[in-house]
Amino acid sequence: MSDYRPPVSDLSFVLEHVVDYQSIAALPGFEHADLETVTDLLDECGDFIAKIIAPTNRAGDTVGAVRNADGTVTLPPGFVAAYRKYVASGWGSIPFPEEFGGGGFPHAVGVAIQEMMQSANLAFSLGPLLTQGAIDALLHYGSDEQKRRYLPKMITGEWTGTMNLTEPQAGSDVGALTTRAVANDDGSYAITGQKIFITFGEHDAAEQIVHLVLARTPGAPAGTRGISCFIVPKFIVNDDESLGERNTVSALSIEHKLGIHGSPTCVMSYENATGYLIGEENLGMRIMFVMMNVARLSVGTQGLAIAERAYQQSLDYAKERTQSGSAIIDFPDVRRMLLTQKASIAALRRIMLLNAVTMDKSTNEPDADARARAAEIVGLLTPICKSFGTDLGNELSSLALQIHGGMGFIEETGAAQHVRDVRIAAIYEGTNGIQAADLVVRKLGVRGGASVTEFLATMGEIIPELTEAGEDFATIASHLTTHLAELSEVTEWMLATAPSDMDAALAGSSPYLRMWGLCVGGWLMARSAIAAAGTDDADLAETQLVLARFYAEQILPQATGLRGAATAGSSDLFALGGEQLAS
């Protein structure tokens, strides 16, 4: 497995020239987060990640996390030492409020760091990722006392956090959960139930684990309306903020998984465990979605991150592997696979960072209308980031393995680990089919469809710029014009069809979402090419132009090819019965 090289130069280019990071740095509260400071920060952080985190990736896969007879969980060799250095370095605190010990940097900077962390070791990165979700929930809904007690050490990483949603009978149907929460006389609750798929539910890297648990109180309304959210710490926190007795929460087992072996995925048991209500009763779904929406961008970034790591390895292999007297990087089909990876990864990075910058605008813009518009765009981009990002993560890591030929199928090369690790990303935090449904059911109808129509118009504004840029940009302009028009027409079909035949709209929702991902990627690649042409860096300008042109000519046309599937309706999907499908 080749060493990981953090893509700091492209991250910095995208922030400066493609997604308008400067507008974020100019917002109140971000005065210290200017572009030069952020670039230096990313360079230093990338160096730390490459040297400290990345070397743990292989042992995480081959050894994995282990549950011991006493219920404790031991992380793979190197994980605990690397995690403690991560905590001491302060990198995990960068995007959180200074009030609780964070760095106060924009979320966009945190996403850039996440990409590098996830490339270096996806399994390792899941601990900090789940902690971030718990932090976000407490920032939005925790009481002042809860924030004071838990956030400072969670932000430093001294304490980690989890999200406890899923139960054996309640996966995506969260409303079917049965975990109980009964009020105690002292204002706490007794939590009883079992949760599955709990990432880093038990481990030996931190002294405390703060579990956020969804449960139902007696007499609560049925379904999702009756769900509440509770803090259930591994150890009770004393009044002086020291750790007290062990709570009655334990890891019954850890799952044996296809990939991310270094991340302990636990079955958690709560037996009258002491819990503390967050907010009010029956607000659990709102709190969950605070965690989930941020996590969905992070998971989309996982697809990008593993694709980047796999690409780097396949590129190194293509340079070194000789066949018929020549390095295979000289073969046209290998070049096609490499350039497909590079251009697609570039497009994904731009989509993720655009969403992250827009998230910062949705929370920090002084103008209420600007915040509201940014929130609409975040709502549109988030399911695209999660689904398109993780689908491509699967496809591109598989392409990287293909470049290795037969050696890619051999575990010792490490290429197979990327394919196995990334496979979960399309499944958790809401399957990609759920993301497509969210796009069609919830996001398209915002302001009667005006929100999405305005965003399509914004993308189309680049066409005159491409036309004026000269002959080198002509095919980019032509393809983008064609495929944006196709996306607009299918969007009109979806808006017209969904109200009267939701099954028909949902039947085409996944190919429709992919059309969006392809077109947003093409738009941002075109922006990159124009921006690079305006710099005095000839090599950068040539690279961005070639990538944008390759994307427009060889990747973007997939969008129009998806029109038939997006608008076919649902009749054929239900035409065959179960026995006919089996025959």
KABEL-V264772 format. One record per helix or strand of 2 or more residues. SS is the DSSP state (H for helix, E for strand). FROM is the first residue (numbers start at 1). TO is the last residue. If there is no record, write none. Layout:
ss:SS from:FROM to:TO
ss:SS from:FROM to:TO
This chain:
ss:H from:8 to:17
ss:H from:21 to:25
ss:H from:35 to:62
ss:E from:66 to:67
ss:E from:73 to:74
ss:H from:79 to:89
ss:H from:91 to:93
ss:H from:98 to:100
ss:H from:107 to:120
ss:H from:122 to:141
ss:H from:144 to:156
ss:E from:159 to:164
ss:H from:174 to:176
ss:E from:180 to:183
ss:E from:189 to:199
ss:E from:208 to:217
ss:H from:223 to:226
ss:E from:228 to:233
ss:E from:235 to:237
ss:E from:243 to:246
ss:E from:249 to:254
ss:E from:265 to:277
ss:H from:284 to:320
ss:E from:322 to:323
ss:E from:326 to:327
ss:H from:328 to:330
ss:H from:332 to:364
ss:H from:368 to:403
ss:H from:405 to:409
ss:H from:411 to:413
ss:H from:415 to:426
ss:H from:432 to:443
ss:H from:446 to:460
ss:H from:462 to:469
ss:H from:471 to:498
ss:H from:502 to:507
ss:H from:509 to:533
ss:H from:538 to:555
ss:H from:558 to:561
ss:H from:563 to:567
ss:H from:572 to:574
ss:H from:578 to:582
